[in-house]
Amino acid sequence: MATVTVRQTGSPIRRKKDQRATLVGLGLNRPGRVSTLEDTPSTRGMIAKVAHMVEVVKD
């Protein structure tokens, strides 16, 4: 299956709890962390929800 790699660029400090939980669900919790995930619609939705704090490194 295809994978997508994301890097956290922003801090979850002073963000809503659901955005923090989304970062944890993506396997991220600190700026600079990188996570490789399966490319599914649910994963893409999570990335879209916290797009201001993450960047897609590879598709």
Jmol script that loads the backbone (N, CA, C; Angstrom):
load data "model"
ATOM      1  N   MET A   1       0.838  -1.179   0.000  1.00  0.00           N
ATOM      2  CA  MET A   1       0.000   0.000   0.000  1.00  0.00           C
ATOM      3  C   MET A   1       0.884   1.244   0.000  1.00  0.00           C
ATOM      4  N   ALA A   2       0.358   2.319  -0.523  1.00  0.00           N
ATOM      5  CA  ALA A   2       1.096   3.580  -0.599  1.00  0.00           C
ATOM      6  C   ALA A   2       1.267   4.174   0.800  1.00  0.00           C
ATOM      7  N   THR A   3       2.339   4.923   0.958  1.00  0.00           N
ATOM      8  CA  THR A   3       2.594   5.564   2.239  1.00  0.00           C
ATOM      9  C   THR A   3       2.770   7.063   2.049  1.00  0.00           C
ATOM     10  N   VAL A   4       2.608   7.797   3.139  1.00  0.00           N
ATOM     11  CA  VAL A   4       2.818   9.234   3.154  1.00  0.00           C
ATOM     12  C   VAL A   4       3.666   9.555   4.378  1.00  0.00           C
ATOM     13  N   THR A   5       4.659  10.416   4.200  1.00  0.00           N
ATOM     14  CA  THR A   5       5.538  10.804   5.302  1.00  0.00           C
ATOM     15  C   THR A   5       5.244  12.248   5.660  1.00  0.00           C
ATOM     16  N   VAL A   6       5.001  12.499   6.950  1.00  0.00           N
ATOM     17  CA  VAL A   6       4.696  13.851   7.415  1.00  0.00           C
ATOM     18  C   VAL A   6       5.695  14.267   8.489  1.00  0.00           C
ATOM     19  N   ARG A   7       5.987  15.568   8.532  1.00  0.00           N
ATOM     20  CA  ARG A   7       6.889  16.136   9.534  1.00  0.00           C
ATOM     21  C   ARG A   7       6.119  17.224  10.282  1.00  0.00           C
ATOM     22  N   GLN A   8       6.224  17.219  11.590  1.00  0.00           N
ATOM     23  CA  GLN A   8       5.567  18.246  12.390  1.00  0.00           C
ATOM     24  C   GLN A   8       6.424  19.504  12.381  1.00  0.00           C
ATOM     25  N   THR A   9       5.806  20.627  12.018  1.00  0.00           N
ATOM     26  CA  THR A   9       6.520  21.895  11.942  1.00  0.00           C
ATOM     27  C   THR A   9       6.087  22.869  13.024  1.00  0.00           C
ATOM     28  N   GLY A  10       4.899  22.690  13.574  1.00  0.00           N
ATOM     29  CA  GLY A  10       4.382  23.617  14.574  1.00  0.00           C
ATOM     30  C   GLY A  10       4.189  22.954  15.914  1.00  0.00           C
ATOM     31  N   SER A  11       4.118  23.776  16.945  1.00  0.00           N
ATOM     32  CA  SER A  11       3.952  23.286  18.304  1.00  0.00           C
ATOM     33  C   SER A  11       2.468  23.140  18.648  1.00  0.00           C
ATOM     34  N   PRO A  12       2.110  22.116  19.414  1.00  0.00           N
ATOM     35  CA  PRO A  12       0.721  21.956  19.833  1.00  0.00           C
ATOM     36  C   PRO A  12       0.348  22.830  21.036  1.00  0.00           C
ATOM     37  N   ILE A  13       1.291  23.607  21.527  1.00  0.00           N
ATOM     38  CA  ILE A  13       0.996  24.485  22.663  1.00  0.00           C
ATOM     39  C   ILE A  13      -0.055  25.512  22.238  1.00  0.00           C
ATOM     40  N   ARG A  14      -1.032  25.725  23.087  1.00  0.00           N
ATOM     41  CA  ARG A  14      -2.135  26.668  22.874  1.00  0.00           C
ATOM     42  C   ARG A  14      -3.013  26.276  21.691  1.00  0.00           C
ATOM     43  N   ARG A  15      -3.095  25.000  21.416  1.00  0.00           N
ATOM     44  CA  ARG A  15      -3.994  24.476  20.385  1.00  0.00           C
ATOM     45  C   ARG A  15      -5.122  23.715  21.063  1.00  0.00           C
ATOM     46  N   LYS A  16      -6.190  23.501  20.333  1.00  0.00           N
ATOM     47  CA  LYS A  16      -7.331  22.780  20.885  1.00  0.00           C
ATOM     48  C   LYS A  16      -6.965  21.322  21.136  1.00  0.00           C
ATOM     49  N   LYS A  17      -7.667  20.719  22.082  1.00  0.00           N
ATOM     50  CA  LYS A  17      -7.379  19.335  22.466  1.00  0.00           C
ATOM     51  C   LYS A  17      -7.559  18.364  21.311  1.00  0.00           C
ATOM     52  N   ASP A  18      -8.545  18.616  20.454  1.00  0.00           N
ATOM     53  CA  ASP A  18      -8.749  17.693  19.338  1.00  0.00           C
ATOM     54  C   ASP A  18      -7.596  17.764  18.338  1.00  0.00           C
ATOM     55  N   GLN A  19      -6.970  18.935  18.178  1.00  0.00           N
ATOM     56  CA  GLN A  19      -5.808  19.038  17.301  1.00  0.00           C
ATOM     57  C   GLN A  19      -4.604  18.325  17.913  1.00  0.00           C
ATOM     58  N   ARG A  20      -4.438  18.434  19.213  1.00  0.00           N
ATOM     59  CA  ARG A  20      -3.358  17.703  19.892  1.00  0.00           C
ATOM     60  C   ARG A  20      -3.558  16.204  19.737  1.00  0.00           C
ATOM     61  N   ALA A  21      -4.797  15.755  19.912  1.00  0.00           N
ATOM     62  CA  ALA A  21      -5.097  14.332  19.786  1.00  0.00           C
ATOM     63  C   ALA A  21      -4.858  13.847  18.354  1.00  0.00           C
ATOM     64  N   THR A  22      -5.141  14.690  17.373  1.00  0.00           N
ATOM     65  CA  THR A  22      -4.890  14.329  15.980  1.00  0.00           C
ATOM     66  C   THR A  22      -3.398  14.143  15.733  1.00  0.00           C
ATOM     67  N   LEU A  23      -2.573  15.026  16.305  1.00  0.00           N
ATOM     68  CA  LEU A  23      -1.118  14.865  16.165  1.00  0.00           C
ATOM     69  C   LEU A  23      -0.653  13.554  16.781  1.00  0.00           C
ATOM     70  N   VAL A  24      -1.172  13.217  17.947  1.00  0.00           N
ATOM     71  CA  VAL A  24      -0.813  11.959  18.593  1.00  0.00           C
ATOM     72  C   VAL A  24      -1.250  10.787  17.715  1.00  0.00           C
ATOM     73  N   GLY A  25      -2.433  10.889  17.122  1.00  0.00           N
ATOM     74  CA  GLY A  25      -2.914   9.844  16.222  1.00  0.00           C
ATOM     75  C   GLY A  25      -2.031   9.667  14.997  1.00  0.00           C
ATOM     76  N   LEU A  26      -1.389  10.753  14.574  1.00  0.00           N
ATOM     77  CA  LEU A  26      -0.459  10.687  13.447  1.00  0.00           C
ATOM     78  C   LEU A  26       0.928  10.224  13.874  1.00  0.00           C
ATOM     79  N   GLY A  27       1.128  10.050  15.175  1.00  0.00           N
ATOM     80  CA  GLY A  27       2.428   9.611  15.676  1.00  0.00           C
ATOM     81  C   GLY A  27       3.400  10.756  15.878  1.00  0.00           C
ATOM     82  N   LEU A  28       2.877  11.965  16.019  1.00  0.00           N
ATOM     83  CA  LEU A  28       3.704  13.149  16.211  1.00  0.00           C
ATOM     84  C   LEU A  28       3.393  13.776  17.563  1.00  0.00           C
ATOM     85  N   ASN A  29       4.380  14.410  18.190  1.00  0.00           N
ATOM     86  CA  ASN A  29       4.111  15.088  19.458  1.00  0.00           C
ATOM     87  C   ASN A  29       5.089  16.216  19.739  1.00  0.00           C
ATOM     88  N   ARG A  30       6.027  16.427  18.832  1.00  0.00           N
ATOM     89  CA  ARG A  30       7.050  17.444  19.055  1.00  0.00           C
ATOM     90  C   ARG A  30       7.523  17.960  17.694  1.00  0.00           C
ATOM     91  N   PRO A  31       7.719  19.270  17.543  1.00  0.00           N
ATOM     92  CA  PRO A  31       8.176  19.784  16.244  1.00  0.00           C
ATOM     93  C   PRO A  31       9.464  19.104  15.785  1.00  0.00           C
ATOM     94  N   GLY A  32       9.499  18.771  14.506  1.00  0.00           N
ATOM     95  CA  GLY A  32      10.656  18.095  13.937  1.00  0.00           C
ATOM     96  C   GLY A  32      10.495  16.599  13.807  1.00  0.00           C
ATOM     97  N   ARG A  33       9.514  16.025  14.484  1.00  0.00           N
ATOM     98  CA  ARG A  33       9.289  14.581  14.402  1.00  0.00           C
ATOM     99  C   ARG A  33       8.745  14.220  13.028  1.00  0.00           C
ATOM    100  N   VAL A  34       9.103  13.036  12.566  1.00  0.00           N
ATOM    101  CA  VAL A  34       8.670  12.540  11.258  1.00  0.00           C
ATOM    102  C   VAL A  34       7.952  11.213  11.468  1.00  0.00           C
ATOM    103  N   SER A  35       6.869  11.015  10.728  1.00  0.00           N
ATOM    104  CA  SER A  35       6.098   9.787  10.833  1.00  0.00           C
ATOM    105  C   SER A  35       5.709   9.321   9.436  1.00  0.00           C
ATOM    106  N   THR A  36       5.809   8.018   9.198  1.00  0.00           N
ATOM    107  CA  THR A  36       5.399   7.426   7.930  1.00  0.00           C
ATOM    108  C   THR A  36       4.139   6.614   8.178  1.00  0.00           C
ATOM    109  N   LEU A  37       3.093   6.926   7.410  1.00  0.00           N
ATOM    110  CA  LEU A  37       1.781   6.323   7.617  1.00  0.00           C
ATOM    111  C   LEU A  37       1.234   5.785   6.300  1.00  0.00           C
ATOM    112  N   GLU A  38       0.238   4.901   6.394  1.00  0.00           N
ATOM    113  CA  GLU A  38      -0.452   4.427   5.198  1.00  0.00           C
ATOM    114  C   GLU A  38      -1.267   5.572   4.623  1.00  0.00           C
ATOM    115  N   ASP A  39      -1.312   5.652   3.320  1.00  0.00           N
ATOM    116  CA  ASP A  39      -2.039   6.725   2.638  1.00  0.00           C
ATOM    117  C   ASP A  39      -3.498   6.312   2.457  1.00  0.00           C
ATOM    118  N   THR A  40      -4.306   6.621   3.465  1.00  0.00           N
ATOM    119  CA  THR A  40      -5.734   6.308   3.437  1.00  0.00           C
ATOM    120  C   THR A  40      -6.524   7.613   3.523  1.00  0.00           C
ATOM    121  N   PRO A  41      -7.799   7.585   3.186  1.00  0.00           N
ATOM    122  CA  PRO A  41      -8.607   8.802   3.304  1.00  0.00           C
ATOM    123  C   PRO A  41      -8.666   9.342   4.737  1.00  0.00           C
ATOM    124  N   SER A  42      -8.683   8.457   5.724  1.00  0.00           N
ATOM    125  CA  SER A  42      -8.731   8.925   7.106  1.00  0.00           C
ATOM    126  C   SER A  42      -7.426   9.613   7.503  1.00  0.00           C
ATOM    127  N   THR A  43      -6.299   9.088   7.035  1.00  0.00           N
ATOM    128  CA  THR A  43      -5.013   9.714   7.309  1.00  0.00           C
ATOM    129  C   THR A  43      -4.932  11.073   6.621  1.00  0.00           C
ATOM    130  N   ARG A  44      -5.388  11.156   5.394  1.00  0.00           N
ATOM    131  CA  ARG A  44      -5.389  12.434   4.676  1.00  0.00           C
ATOM    132  C   ARG A  44      -6.279  13.457   5.380  1.00  0.00           C
ATOM    133  N   GLY A  45      -7.402  13.001   5.941  1.00  0.00           N
ATOM    134  CA  GLY A  45      -8.274  13.900   6.689  1.00  0.00           C
ATOM    135  C   GLY A  45      -7.608  14.419   7.943  1.00  0.00           C
ATOM    136  N   MET A  46      -6.868  13.553   8.636  1.00  0.00           N
ATOM    137  CA  MET A  46      -6.147  13.983   9.838  1.00  0.00           C
ATOM    138  C   MET A  46      -5.071  15.004   9.485  1.00  0.00           C
ATOM    139  N   ILE A  47      -4.380  14.769   8.373  1.00  0.00           N
ATOM    140  CA  ILE A  47      -3.351  15.714   7.933  1.00  0.00           C
ATOM    141  C   ILE A  47      -3.992  17.055   7.588  1.00  0.00           C
ATOM    142  N   ALA A  48      -5.136  17.027   6.942  1.00  0.00           N
ATOM    143  CA  ALA A  48      -5.824  18.267   6.575  1.00  0.00           C
ATOM    144  C   ALA A  48      -6.269  19.040   7.812  1.00  0.00           C
ATOM    145  N   LYS A  49      -6.636  18.336   8.867  1.00  0.00           N
ATOM    146  CA  LYS A  49      -7.117  18.981  10.084  1.00  0.00           C
ATOM    147  C   LYS A  49      -6.011  19.775  10.779  1.00  0.00           C
ATOM    148  N   VAL A  50      -4.782  19.281  10.700  1.00  0.00           N
ATOM    149  CA  VAL A  50      -3.658  19.964  11.358  1.00  0.00           C
ATOM    150  C   VAL A  50      -2.634  20.427  10.315  1.00  0.00           C
ATOM    151  N   ALA A  51      -3.116  20.818   9.143  1.00  0.00           N
ATOM    152  CA  ALA A  51      -2.229  21.210   8.046  1.00  0.00           C
ATOM    153  C   ALA A  51      -1.341  22.391   8.408  1.00  0.00           C
ATOM    154  N   HIS A  52      -1.774  23.213   9.346  1.00  0.00           N
ATOM    155  CA  HIS A  52      -0.990  24.375   9.754  1.00  0.00           C
ATOM    156  C   HIS A  52       0.172  23.997  10.671  1.00  0.00           C
ATOM    157  N   MET A  53       0.220  22.737  11.115  1.00  0.00           N
ATOM    158  CA  MET A  53       1.290  22.287  12.002  1.00  0.00           C
ATOM    159  C   MET A  53       2.140  21.168  11.411  1.00  0.00           C
ATOM    160  N   VAL A  54       1.799  20.679  10.231  1.00  0.00           N
ATOM    161  CA  VAL A  54       2.561  19.590   9.611  1.00  0.00           C
ATOM    162  C   VAL A  54       2.841  19.909   8.152  1.00  0.00           C
ATOM    163  N   GLU A  55       3.822  19.197   7.603  1.00  0.00           N
ATOM    164  CA  GLU A  55       4.091  19.271   6.173  1.00  0.00           C
ATOM    165  C   GLU A  55       4.268  17.866   5.646  1.00  0.00           C
ATOM    166  N   VAL A  56       3.818  17.631   4.425  1.00  0.00           N
ATOM    167  CA  VAL A  56       3.972  16.335   3.794  1.00  0.00           C
ATOM    168  C   VAL A  56       5.334  16.309   3.132  1.00  0.00           C
ATOM    169  N   VAL A  57       6.168  15.364   3.575  1.00  0.00           N
ATOM    170  CA  VAL A  57       7.535  15.257   3.050  1.00  0.00           C
ATOM    171  C   VAL A  57       7.527  14.427   1.775  1.00  0.00           C
ATOM    172  N   LYS A  58       6.849  13.267   1.794  1.00  0.00           N
ATOM    173  CA  LYS A  58       6.770  12.373   0.631  1.00  0.00           C
ATOM    174  C   LYS A  58       5.351  11.886   0.489  1.00  0.00           C
ATOM    175  N   ASP A  59       4.948  11.706  -0.763  1.00  0.00           N
ATOM    176  CA  ASP A  59       3.642  11.081  -1.039  1.00  0.00           C
ATOM    177  C   ASP A  59       3.838   9.634  -1.356  1.00  0.00           C
TER     178      ASP A  59
END
end "model"
wireframe off; spacefill off
backbone 0.3
color backbone group
